[in-house]
Amino acid sequence: MSRGRHVQLIVVLGSLIALGPLTIDMYLPAFPQLADELDASAASVQLTLTGMLGGLAFGQLVIGPLSDAFGRRRPLLAGLVVHALASLLCAVAPNIAVLSVVRVLQGFAGAAISVVALATVRDLFSGVAVARTMSRLMLVIGLAPIVAPSIGGFILQVTDWRGIFFVLAGAAVVLIGVALVGLRETLPVERRRSARVGATLRTYRSLLSDRTFVALVLVAGLSFSSLFVYVSGASFVLQEGFGLDARTFGLVFGANSAALTIASQLNPTLIRRFGPANVLTGAILVSMAAAVALLVAGLAGGGLVTVLVPLMVVLASAGLAMPNTPALALNRHGEAAGTASAMLGCVQFGVGALVAPLVGVLGSTTAAPMGAVMLTVTGLAALLMFAVVRRDPTVQAVR
């Protein structure tokens, strides 16, 4: 693939994937306003995030095999159309229950984008090239969470939280045009698989029989869940606990997202020297240490800086884990990239959906709940890395 074509692919796929972070992050500054207007608790508001993550998780299990059977473009375009419609429904939701339900539909539609992007990368690349491409994608993807809260804060100055969902609907419509013009089909007819239920179940059974693949999928989910613990809890900790206004919160959120993006761009250099498995292991251990520091700061009533620094380290570690985990996992099953991507995405967003509300349920505006949950998930990820993944010589051989 020529350099120009590669850059075009990165920009198109990155723009499409960016819709997910935009959908998640743009309305974060509106959490307190949304809670007041809909007379909802903090935990109920966070369930609107959980609903989307649940839709993303379940939707990928359905859409992944369909993308292996019918190609990448058709599921992608259908997902974008449904996302636009769901965003409009969110904008007119009369209460928190309806909003939570429609967010599930919005997440289901977003699943098509996540599956197709990962599967497309695996269609075109293999081995460490997948990690390098994913790292470059993170540069584009990273712009979305950097600007999303700021965009949300700006929208809140001219309208209310409903206006954010109208903007998301418009973004989905624009991306339909981007996909139609800029993304070719990458799965040839001769490589497509059967869409029948029996064939799909056999493919899933084959993936589940690969112990290392399953461990990597779980590591991906646990590592990714730290990011969503931050996303779901940051608004209440930083805005209510430390008194940041919506604009300042957006700037802080953007700085942390920048740390994730910068780390992801260092990843190609690091994996060239140390290999993706070693970089992933190091990222998990560093994230676990930062979670300990965050927990201590929360319990001791530390100041804003003692909270922001560990959070930035957690986000930077995610910037290293996010490209390498799918690269190692998908390298094992390129023949069923869509279904394998679906399992990765399902577990990532499924674990996130389960873990994210815990911060709100614990009912504290300190950083202690975030630190405790992050420490738990990163500790489990480290256990899987040392007990299963690093014991497989084929993982260490990926270069």
Phi, psi and omega in degrees: 000131180293159180299318180297317179295323179294317178297319178298317180299316181299315182294315182293310180296319179297319178297319180293313181295330182300338179298327178297303176302324177298317180296326180281313195267335186297328184264005179300317178296345182268000182307308180299318180296317180298318179298319180292312185293321182265006179053054185239153177282167178299318180296322179294320178296319179294337176293337175293329174287317179299321179300317179295316180297322177296318177296320176299319182292306183292320182301325182292326178297329179277314188282329180304304177298326178296324179289333174286335183267321188245004182095177188269327190289315185297313176298324179298311182295320177298319179297320179294321179296313180295323179299317179299316180294318180295323179298320177296321178294322176299320183296335182248013181299130184276342181206173186292329180294314179296317179300318180297319180294315182292330176296329175298315178298319179298319177293320178301317179294320179296337179300325180299321181293315181297313181297311184296320181297310179296315181296323179297317178299317181289329175300323189262339185225166176214166177061217184292341177298331176295316179296320179296316180294319178297324178296317178294324175299324180298332177298317179286314181299323183297335178295329183296306178292338177292314185269340187301309180296326178294319176298316178299317178297321178294317180299322180293340178282338182248344178207199179250191185298336180294328179298331179298320181286331173296320177296320179297322177298317178296322179297320179297320179297317179299319183289337172300316177295320178299315181294319181297321185271320193256353184238116176274163175289130183250356180250103180299154182303321184292344179260003182280153184249167180291143178266002181293150185302317182299316179294321179296317179295323178295322178295315178298321179297321178297318179294318182291340179280349178271101186300319181291320178300315179299318179297318178295322177298317179293321176299317178301314181296316181292318179295317181294328183294332175301321179297319182281334170298316176297313182300316185284332185259341188298320183300315183286321180291313186279323182275314182273319182287317183250359173076022178288140175279174186299320182291316180295320176301318178299320179294317178296315179299319178295322179296319178294321177295325177296323177298318177299315183293316180297317179299320180296330179280341172280343186302314179304321178293317181293317183288334176294327182269319188249342184090148184297326182294318180290321178296318179298316179299314179298319180298319180294317181294319178295319178297321179296319178296320179294325178295322176299314180298321179294319178298315179297317179298319180294317181290327182272357181070039182294166181282182185300319183296320181293344175266317184292323182296309177299324178298320179295322178294319177300316180293320177297321178296323176297327178296337175269325182287322188296322176282326190279325181296309177296327179299314180293321183288311184290336178299338182275342187217058178293338181289343179224055188298322181295314180292319178295319176298323179297317178296317178301309182295320180300312182291320178302306184282331178294313177296320177300319180296325179284323187274323187306317183290347184299325180297317179290321181297323180291345168065041180229144176262011173271173180276357184300313179299319178299314180297319181294315181292318178299320179296320180296311185289322179289328176296318177295321178297318179297320179300315179295321180299314184279330183277332186233300192297311184287349176277349181268115183295336180291332178290314180295337183279348182290120182222000000 
